[in-house]
Amino acid sequence: MIGKRDVEDLSNFMIIYHCVFSGLIADEYFLIEHNLFPALPQLIPNLLSKKFRVHLIFENVA
């Protein structure tokens, strides 16, 4: 049974996924077009430091 907490956990996971994917695209653009060093490696710890229960999503899916 899917509960409200499960939907919240999935939403949090999708937020992180969207941020990482958007960051990859932005880093690729600025690296190719403007020869700037990627910023995503410095931003990932801030995204993952939040207390998300992302690991539980993977346990439930498997």
C-alpha positions, -999 to +999 in steps of 0.1 A: +000+000+000+014+034-010+010+059+018+015+097+020+050+092+034+060+071+004+048+098-019+068+124+000+099+103-001+096+098-038+090+135-043+122+143-024+141+118-045+128+133-077+137+168-065+173+157-059+174+138-093+161+169-111+187+191-095+216+168-103+204+163-139+199+200-144+233+207-130+249+182-153+233+199-183+244+233-171+279+222-164+282+206-198+270+238-215+293+261-196+323+238-200+318+235-238+306+271-246+325+292-220+353+269-209+343+272-172+350+246-146+319+225-136+302+236-103+281+205-097+308+186-077+307+214-051+269+215-050+262+177-046+272+176-008+246+203-001+219+183-019+228+151-001+232+166+033+195+170+036+178+143+057+160+125+029+150+089+032+161+081-004+176+048+006+142+035+017+128+041-018+154+018-032+148-009-005+110-008-013+115-010-050+140-039-049 
